[in-house]
Each structure stands twice: as structure tokens, then as C-alpha cells.
Amino acid sequence: MASPWDLFNRNISRQFATWIAIAATAFYFVVAFNDYKASRERVTYGELESMRANTTFKELRTEIDRQNDRTARLVDELTQLAKTPVPNSSHIAQQLIVLRHDVDRQAADLNSVRNSVDSLDKLIESSPEKAITIPFLTKDLDDFKLSSQHDIDSLRAEMLRGYELNKWLIGLMLAAILALVLKTAFDSKTAATKGSLE
């Protein structure tokens, strides 16, 4: 007959094995459920290709609609041109004369600009020093303006300091004169009171 201790050990090992089996089964179901959820959220390759094809189709549809609208506008313009009457030749001749005058005027302006550029080129070729000195003179003039403005600002600041200093000096002189007058008046009063006491 088995001892109670052997029965207890057998029961513990059975319970331990049962709990391990239950835990392994629960773990398996949790992992399987998570894989199932992840596979539902994942986009498959076929779905991805389908989405790309759908996007390409929409882009092509938009391009076709845009081209159809452009074709319709061009057809409308052609019908408008077909409906407009042909102008008479005298009107066209007048427009051509006006255009020729405009072209001649533009050509004259272009020639004057060309002549100016040519004269500048000749000047630069004849004396390159003059061509270089002009930018240097401009830079020197700008520097002179800047330094003059700086000097003017410094002079203004000095004048303001001098004005403030003069105010203080005049105030001190007036205070000294007032103190001297008060001292003299006080001294004369004390001398008069001393003389009246004697």
C-alpha cells in the first residue's frame, strides 16, 4: 500500500502538469489570436497592387477628362473662327502698315541701344582704367557718405553732451550765486542784529 506521502507527491506532480498544460494552451491561444489580428490588419501584396492600380486609374481618368475639356475648348474656338467674317484686304493692309511702323521704330531703338553699347565697349577697350575707376569711385563715394553720416551722428551726440553739460554748469553757477546772495543777506542781517545789540 502506498504511503500518504507518495499519494501527496503524485497529486502535486499531476496538478503541476495540469497547470503547465493549461498555461501552454492559454499561451498558444493568445499568440494565435494576436497573429490573426495582425494578419487582418496587414495589407497583402494583392491588395497593395489593387490600390496602386486604382490610383493609376484615377490619375488616367483625370488626365483624360482634362484632355477632353481642352479638345472641347479647341473645337469651340474653331467654330468661332469659322463664324467670323474674313476681313477685307484694305483693313489687313492698314494693320500691316501700322505693324511695319512699329517694327521700324523698335529697330531704330535697338540700333540706338546697340550704338550706345558699342561706344561703351570702345571706351572700355581704349582706356580700361576709366572703366575700372567708375565702380571704385562709386564705392569710394558710398564709403564717404557712410563715414560722413557717422561723423554727423558723432557730432550730434557731442553737441547733446555739451548742451547737457552747459545746463549743469549754468545751474551750478546760479546755485552758487543764489548761495552767495543768501550768505551776504544772512551776514548783513546778523551784522545788523549784532550792531543793534551793542
Order of alpha helices (4+ residues) and beta strands (2+ residues): alpha-alpha-alpha-alpha
